Amino acid sequence: VLEIGAGSGYNAALMAYIVGEEGSVVTVDIDEDLVRDARAHLATAGFERVQVVCGDGGLGYPAAVPYDRIILTARAWDIAPAWYAQLRPGGRLLLPLTILPRALGGPQVSVVFEKTGDHLTSTSIKVCRFLHLRGSFAAPDARVFLSPEHDLWLTIEERALVDAEATYRLLHSPYQDIATGLRVTHRDIWHCSLWLSLHESGFCNLITMRRAQEQGEPFFPPLFSTPGKSSGTLGLLGPASLCLFTCPLDHAYTMGEPVNDLPFDLSIRSFGTNDTLAQHLIEQIHAWQASGQPPAQPFPGGLSIRAYPLQSAYLPAVQEIVILKRWTRLVLDWQ
């Protein structure tokens, strides 16, 4: 067994107990102090046979390949080539994985993959929350700072395509509020956002800090806020326009509190010379509704994921959604 993220060594001790004297466990961590402490803890607990290595977990540990099991205790944005290469055929990879575009900040799921042929196939998917993987295989920063004070930024998947100065000017340009004619709840917005993140490359999350709000910003009634810290909303960014979801001020969701499921009138604030992008966003919301408002849960039991190395050839079926990562092609299918 290879573990990426040694932490205190506790999880490695549990796995060493499971595999017994005939099995072997290697745990890797990027921090020297954690490695030192994990070795001490494991020795005290009687598990000196666990090998604790200081290194970048994205590289795996070639000296003990192949592995029957690889487990991550840190959130990964992609499946590193080393994990795939070092896993035995029929072996299993368990990791917290950010599947959807980062404009949503996740969500992350704990996925068990089994290595079958030229790809990995999920056998279990559960919602989870872990700290990010660090090192050379960490997720790239998805933020685009729009203001000189760095108190206003977008989170968007196609970050390189964003002109920060032009987008900031857009937010200071005249706007129009467009009624969608839809009454929704915050749960509806969450589910619709999953749909938009998979269908729109310009899907984004606009965040402003408290300082910007005190200076007369933000430029929208926010969908969500963290009291005294930040507020934000979701929307679409185009080449010359930006449109954002808005809700009545008394319906903004306060982070950390129970979700208010009372319906409200959803509007779109459109910045730019025309409302074409806003009308497209409304069409996408109606398409989401026509498709049965998927997913009924953040990740229903019918979801399956296959992961192919990016260089492999795969032609997806009509109902499948393909997400391209740095090294991996994720194929999502809701049965």
CORLINNOR-V329511 format. One record per backbone hydrogen bond with DSSP energy under -0.5 kcal/mol. NH is the residue of the N-H (numbers start at 1). CO is the residue of the C=O. Records with the same first field share a line. If there is no record, write none. Layout:
BEGIN
NH=CO / CO
END
This chain:
BEGIN
2=69
3=26
4=71
5=3 / 28
9=6
13=9
14=10
15=11
16=12
17=13
18=14
19=15
20=16
23=19 / 20
26=1
27=51
28=3
29=53
32=30
35=31
36=32
37=33
38=34
39=35
40=36
41=37
42=38
43=39
44=40
45=41
46=43
47=42
50=47
51=25
52=50
53=27 / 51
55=29 / 53
57=55
59=56
60=57
64=61
65=62
66=86
67=86
70=92
71=2
72=94
73=4
75=131
76=96
80=78
82=58
83=80
84=80
85=81
86=82
87=83 / 84
88=67
90=115
91=88
92=68
93=113
94=70
95=93 / 111
97=95 / 109
98=76
99=97 / 107
100=107
104=101
105=102
106=101
109=97
110=126
111=95 / 109
112=124
113=93 / 111
114=121
115=91
116=114 / 119
119=116
120=307
121=114
122=305
123=112
124=112
126=110
128=108
133=75
138=135
144=154
146=152
147=152
150=147
153=207
154=144
155=205
156=142 / 154
157=203
158=201
159=157
161=158
162=159
164=162
167=163
168=164
169=165
170=166
171=167
172=168 / 169
173=170
176=270
178=176 / 268
179=177
180=266
182=266
184=182 / 264
186=260
189=185
190=186
191=187
192=188
193=189
194=190
195=191
196=192
197=193
198=194 / 195
199=195 / 196
200=196
203=200
204=235
205=155
206=233
207=153 / 205
208=231
209=151
210=229
212=209
213=209
214=210
215=211
216=213
217=212
222=220
223=232
224=232
225=253
226=230
227=225
229=226
230=226
231=208
232=224
233=206
235=204
236=243
237=202
238=241
242=271
243=236
244=269
245=234
246=267
247=221
251=248
252=249
253=223
255=225 / 253
257=254
261=259
264=184
266=182 / 264
267=246
268=178
269=244
270=176 / 268
271=242 / 269
272=174
273=240
279=275
280=276
281=277
282=278
283=279
284=280
285=281
286=282
287=283
288=284
289=285
290=286
291=287
292=289
293=288
300=297
303=300
304=333
306=331
307=120
308=306 / 329
309=118
310=327
312=309
316=314
320=317
321=332
323=330
324=322
325=323 / 328
329=308
330=323 / 328
331=306
332=321 / 330
333=304
335=302 / 333
END
